[in-house]
């Protein structure tokens, strides 16, 4: 379950954690897509992420409203339902770790972005979207970003929430999103939703009047620069 909060992120973090200037973990996220954003427009997002200690991973996600995408999922994929103010989205993601030297070469432009994708990820990138893309599109992948992501963990075990994360996303243009989220198994949704609402009510934070996805902001950023 996810909701956006009204910035600033620092004040939200202090209110949610009860600590002054809590420690954030920091990572960078790059979007890999064609110059015309063919994958993003088809509902597929390819993200290269630089995590702590210089480690990288690559995720290929296909995203649909509700229960679309049927029952099929690639081998080793992770399935999530995102419950957000605008509805429910199903996300099927194939992720793998990436050698840091190869990832750095792709970011620097000295290696092709397609080299990062496994065969399963290539297939999912081409077939997981609302339309089947031509294989040649993957040879046109470019690196966009980075988006800087900061995260702080929020303790809410007393509300029945095993994990709550506050994330602050800063895009290349300087635009910011502050997102609060919790995760649970499907059968735990009613209890988790009640705990999540109670968390928002008890802590001194303000929910944003509208919700937008990071993907939509990525799209606006890239199109705007062009």
C-alpha positions in Angstrom: 0.0 0.0 0.0 1.4 3.4 -1.0 0.5 7.0 -0.6 2.3 10.3 -1.3 3.0 12.8 1.5 3.4 16.5 1.3 7.1 17.5 1.4 9.5 18.3 3.0 10.8 14.8 3.4 12.9 15.6 6.4 9.9 16.7 8.5 7.9 13.7 7.5 10.8 11.4 8.5 11.1 12.9 11.9 7.3 12.7 12.5 7.1 9.1 11.4 10.2 7.8 13.2 10.1 10.1 16.3 13.8 10.8 15.8 15.6 14.0 15.0 17.4 13.8 11.6 17.1 10.0 11.1 19.6 8.3 8.9 18.6 7.7 5.3 19.9 5.0 3.0 20.7 6.4 -0.5 20.7 4.8 -3.9 20.4 5.9 -7.6 18.0 4.6 -10.2 18.4 4.9 -13.9 15.6 4.3 -16.5 16.6 2.3 -19.6 14.4 3.0 -22.6 14.4 4.0 -26.3 14.6 7.7 -27.3 10.9 7.5 -28.0 10.1 5.7 -24.7 8.6 2.7 -26.5 8.8 0.4 -23.5 7.4 2.9 -21.1 4.5 3.7 -23.4 3.8 -0.1 -23.7 3.7 -0.4 -19.9 7.2 -1.8 -19.3 9.8 -0.2 -17.2 13.5 -1.2 -17.2 15.4 0.2 -14.1 19.1 0.0 -13.4 19.6 0.6 -9.7 22.9 1.4 -7.8 22.5 0.2 -4.3 24.7 0.5 -1.2 28.4 -0.4 -1.4 28.4 0.0 -5.2 26.2 -3.0 -6.0 23.8 -2.9 -9.0 20.7 -4.7 -10.0 18.4 -4.5 -13.0 14.6 -4.9 -13.0 12.2 -5.3 -15.9 8.6 -4.7 -14.8 5.3 -4.9 -16.6 2.5 -3.0 -14.9 -1.3 -3.1 -15.4 -4.4 -1.8 -13.7 -6.2 -4.4 -11.6 -5.7 -8.0 -12.4 -4.7 -7.7 -16.0 -1.6 -9.6 -17.4 -3.5 -12.8 -16.6 -1.8 -15.6 -14.6 1.3 -15.9 -16.7 4.6 -14.7 -15.2 8.2 -15.4 -16.3 10.3 -17.8 -14.3 11.7 -16.3 -11.2 9.4 -13.2 -11.4 8.1 -11.3 -8.4 4.4 -10.3 -8.4 3.1 -7.3 -6.4 -0.2 -5.6 -6.2 0.2 -1.9 -5.5 -2.8 -0.4 -3.7 -2.7 3.4 -4.2 -5.3 6.2 -4.0 -6.2 5.8 -7.6 -6.8 2.1 -7.6 -4.9 -1.3 -7.7 -2.0 -2.1 -10.1 -0.4 -5.5 -10.7 3.3 -5.4 -11.2 5.3 -8.5 -12.5 9.1 -7.9 -12.1 12.1 -9.9 -13.2 15.2 -8.8 -11.4 18.9 -9.8 -11.4 22.1 -8.6 -10.0 24.5 -6.8 -12.4 28.3 -6.7 -12.4 29.3 -3.2 -11.2 31.9 -2.7 -13.8 29.5 -3.5 -16.7 26.8 -1.3 -15.1 29.3 1.6 -14.9 30.3 1.1 -18.5 26.6 1.3 -19.6 26.0 4.4 -17.6 29.1 6.0 -19.0 28.0 5.1 -22.6 30.9 2.8 -23.4 28.7 -0.3 -23.4 25.2 -1.1 -24.8 22.4 -1.2 -22.3 21.0 -4.3 -23.9 24.0 -6.2 -22.6 22.6 -5.9 -19.1 19.4 -7.9 -19.8 19.2 -11.6 -19.4 17.3 -13.7 -22.0 14.3 -13.8 -19.7 14.3 -10.1 -19.1 14.6 -9.5 -22.9 11.6 -11.6 -23.5 9.6 -10.0 -20.8 10.5 -6.5 -21.9 9.2 -7.3 -25.4 6.1 -9.3 -24.5 5.0 -8.1 -21.1 3.6 -4.8 -22.2 0.2 -3.8 -23.8 1.8 -4.4 -27.2 4.5 -6.8 -28.4 7.6 -4.8 -29.3 10.2 -5.6 -32.0 13.5 -7.0 -30.8 15.3 -4.1 -32.5 13.9 -1.8 -29.9 16.2 -3.2 -27.2 19.3 -2.2 -29.3 18.1 1.4 -29.0 18.0 1.5 -25.2 19.4 4.7 -23.6 20.2 5.6 -20.0 18.0 8.3 -18.5 18.7 9.7 -15.0 19.7 9.2 -12.4 16.8 9.6 -9.9 18.2 9.8 -6.4 16.2 7.7 -3.9 16.5 8.1 -0.1 14.8 5.7 2.3 14.2 5.5 6.0 12.6 2.6 7.8 9.6 3.4 10.0 8.8 1.3 13.1 5.1 0.5 13.4 5.0 -3.0 14.8 2.5 -1.9 17.4 0.0 -1.3 14.6 0.5 -4.7 13.1 2.8 -3.5 10.2 5.9 -5.5 9.8 7.6 -3.1 7.3 7.0 0.5 6.6 9.3 2.6 4.3 9.4 6.3 3.7 11.1 7.1 0.4 12.1 10.5 -1.0 12.6 10.5 -4.8 14.4 13.4 -6.4 14.4 13.5 -10.3 17.0 15.2 -12.5 14.8 18.3 -12.8 14.7 18.7 -9.1 11.1 17.5 -8.8 10.4 15.5 -5.6 8.0 12.8 -4.5 7.7 11.7 -0.9 6.1 8.2 -0.6 5.1 6.1 2.4 4.4 2.4 1.9 3.9 -0.9 3.7 3.9 -4.4 2.4 1.9 -7.5 3.4 0.6 -10.8 2.0 -2.8 -10.6 0.2 -4.7 -12.2 3.0 -3.4 -9.6 5.5 -4.7 -6.6 3.5 -7.7 -5.7 5.8 -5.6 -5.6 8.9 -2.6 -3.9 7.2 -4.9 -1.2 5.7 -6.3 -0.4 9.1 -2.8 -0.2 10.6 -1.7 2.0 7.7 -4.6 4.4 8.1 -3.9 4.6 11.9 -0.3 5.3 11.3 -1.2 8.3 9.0 -3.7 9.5 11.6 -1.4 9.3 14.6 1.8 10.8 13.1 2.1 14.4 12.2 2.1 14.0 8.4 -0.1 15.3 5.6 -1.2 13.1 2.7 -0.8 14.7 -0.7 -4.1 15.7 -2.4 -3.3 13.7 -5.5 -1.3 10.6 -6.3 1.0 10.0 -9.3 3.5 7.2 -10.0 7.2 7.6 -10.4 6.8 6.2 -13.9 4.6 9.0 -15.0 7.1 11.5 -13.6 9.9 9.8 -15.4 7.9 10.1 -18.6 7.2 13.8 -18.1 10.9 14.5 -17.3 12.2 12.9 -20.4 9.6 14.3 -22.7 10.0 17.7 -21.2 13.8 17.7 -21.8 13.2 16.7 -25.4 
